[in-house]
Amino acid sequence: MTDNNGQARAQQSGSGTWLASIPGYRDEHFTCTPLDFVSNRQDVYIQVGGPTGGTSELRFILRFPVSIAHKTLFFGQSGAPQPPGLALIRGGDVTNYASRPDEGHITVEHFNLEAGSFRASGNFSFADHESGRLHQVVFDIDLTELQIVV
């Protein structure tokens, strides 16, 4: 398996989708698949990627503790994970966007470490460096086949 730059990379872990809607940003609707869905039994790390047209790819990254509550958590509040990270990859160039640390939420509908499954939805905001616009991302996550690494 290779990435967008033709570089060899380890086989992806996990299956499922991360659907994202970003009004006013590129294609606006993105279907991403897992590149990494792993846990060390303390934290869970998710990295997903999906095409944006041509050779570009949009990636989302989310990290949370395995003890995450099955409820709505507001980013920036105690006990909530950080909002997802977001990057646009074009050829060999990577543009990382800064998520607003205190805007949005995640509603954890289901997480089971042993079964390796996670479902959540929510939203967060990021600033687009190129246009100067603030965008809101609305997302739905449904992933299975979590890989435990120790």
C-alpha positions in Angstrom: 0.0 0.0 0.0 1.3 3.5 -0.8 0.2 7.0 0.2 -0.6 10.0 -2.1 3.2 10.6 -2.5 3.9 7.0 -3.6 5.6 6.2 -0.3 5.2 2.8 1.2 3.1 2.7 4.3 1.9 0.1 6.7 -1.4 -1.6 6.0 -4.4 0.4 7.3 -6.1 -0.7 10.5 -9.8 -0.4 11.0 -12.8 -0.3 8.7 -15.8 1.9 8.3 -16.3 5.6 7.5 -15.9 9.1 8.8 -18.4 11.3 6.9 -17.7 15.0 7.0 -19.6 18.0 5.6 -17.8 21.3 5.4 -20.0 23.9 3.7 -18.0 26.3 1.5 -14.9 24.2 1.6 -13.8 22.4 -1.6 -16.1 19.5 -2.4 -18.1 20.2 0.8 -18.9 16.5 1.4 -16.2 14.0 2.3 -16.2 10.2 2.8 -13.0 9.2 4.6 -11.8 5.7 5.5 -9.5 4.7 8.3 -5.8 4.8 7.9 -5.2 4.1 11.6 -7.7 3.0 14.2 -5.5 1.9 17.1 -5.3 1.8 20.9 -2.7 1.1 23.5 -5.4 0.4 26.0 -5.1 3.9 27.4 -5.9 6.1 24.4 -7.5 5.6 21.0 -6.0 7.2 17.9 -8.0 7.6 14.7 -6.6 8.9 11.4 -8.8 8.8 8.4 -8.4 10.1 4.9 -10.5 10.8 1.8 -10.0 12.3 -1.7 -10.8 15.9 -2.4 -10.4 15.6 -6.1 -7.3 15.0 -8.2 -4.3 14.0 -6.1 -5.4 15.9 -2.9 -6.5 14.1 0.3 -8.2 15.4 3.4 -7.2 13.8 6.7 -8.8 14.0 10.1 -7.1 12.9 13.3 -8.8 12.3 16.7 -7.4 11.0 19.9 -9.4 10.2 23.1 -9.0 8.2 26.3 -10.5 4.7 26.4 -12.5 5.8 29.4 -14.5 8.3 27.2 -18.1 8.8 28.4 -21.0 7.8 26.1 -22.5 11.3 26.0 -22.1 14.7 24.5 -18.8 16.3 25.3 -18.1 20.0 24.5 -14.6 20.7 23.2 -12.7 23.0 25.6 -14.5 21.7 28.7 -13.0 19.4 31.4 -13.1 15.7 30.4 -13.6 16.4 26.7 -11.0 15.4 24.1 -9.3 18.0 21.9 -11.3 18.7 18.7 -10.1 16.7 15.7 -7.1 17.8 13.7 -7.4 18.4 10.0 -4.9 18.4 7.2 -5.0 18.8 3.4 -2.4 16.8 1.5 -1.6 18.0 -2.0 1.3 16.0 -3.7 4.1 16.4 -1.2 2.7 19.5 0.5 0.8 19.2 3.8 -1.4 22.0 5.1 -2.4 21.6 8.7 -5.5 23.6 9.8 -5.9 24.7 13.4 -9.1 23.5 15.0 -10.7 26.0 17.3 -10.1 24.4 20.8 -13.3 25.6 22.4 -15.9 25.3 19.6 -18.0 22.3 18.9 -18.8 18.9 20.5 -18.6 15.2 20.1 -21.5 12.9 21.0 -20.1 9.4 21.7 -22.9 7.0 20.9 -20.9 3.8 21.3 -17.3 2.8 22.1 -16.3 -0.7 23.0 -12.5 -1.3 23.3 -12.8 -5.1 23.3 -15.2 -5.3 20.4 -13.1 -2.6 18.6 -16.0 -0.4 17.6 -16.7 3.4 17.8 -19.7 5.5 16.7 -19.9 9.3 17.3 -21.1 12.5 15.7 -20.4 16.1 16.3 -18.9 19.3 14.9 -15.9 21.5 15.2 -14.5 24.6 13.5 -11.2 25.4 11.8 -9.6 28.5 10.1 -8.7 28.1 6.5 -5.3 29.8 6.0 -5.8 30.3 2.3 -9.2 32.0 2.3 -9.1 33.4 5.9 -12.6 31.8 6.4 -13.8 30.0 9.5 -15.4 26.7 8.5 -17.6 24.3 10.5 -17.1 20.6 10.1 -20.1 18.3 10.8 -19.1 14.7 11.1 -20.4 11.2 11.6 -18.0 8.4 12.6 -18.7 4.6 12.4 -15.6 2.5 12.7 -14.8 -1.1 13.5 -11.8 -3.4 13.7 -9.8 -1.4 16.2 -6.3 -2.7 16.5 -4.7 -3.0 20.0 -1.0 -2.2 20.0 1.2 -2.4 23.1 
